Amino acid sequence: MAPLPSSNDSDRLRHIARHLPGVLYEFVRYPDGRMAFPYASEGLWDLYGLTPESIRDDASPMFAAVHPQDLDPLTHAIQASAEGLTPWCCEYRIYHQDGRLRWVQSSATPQLEPDASIRWYGCVHDISEQKKNQVALQQSEHRLRRVIDTINGLVFVIGSNLTLSFLNSSTTAVTGYDLDELLHRPFTDVTHPDDVARCVEAVQACLQGRGC
């Protein structure tokens, strides 16, 4: 059996945890349904505005901080992990005690205890900036798509496998095909047989950077 960590080891581990981003935690669901966080690193205060002591015997403050729309997906992920004893990972929104809304990502690995409790060891960290950038990118792509769709002509993207991965909305008017009929199909499927070889050569030249 491995030796128990000494007080010096515990101090070092606490010091390491204090300097890691986010929160390291130990989460337990007991056979009677009670849930608690016997351990949470000090980053809990920055992320949630909660102290580790406030959730040591009762996990409800942590779940109370979760955005109402995200609570069911989170609890379902935990339940699925408990039933299959499989790791879980979930992104969801939380309210800090000061009212700020944040996106976090939490992941953990379960362990079944002799008393039928399930104990998870995991971490949760702030992904608000990542989500903000993701939304900005989606908005930018949406604006670009609207501009491209105003072009009175065919705009397309052909991948290395010669399939059509993007088409603007004018495609239907130009070709008579619906977008769903063409997307992810080789462009050669709708190219006149007499022009296939020449078009394939031109596309491959572009993909290889030899000009079109």
Beta strands, then each sheet from edge to edge (+ up, - down):
strand 1: 23-29
strand 2: 35-40
strand 3: 88-95
strand 4: 101-112
strand 5: 118-126
strand 6: 156-158
strand 7: 164-167
sheet 1: 2+ 1- 5+ 4- 3+
sheet 2: 6+ 7-
end
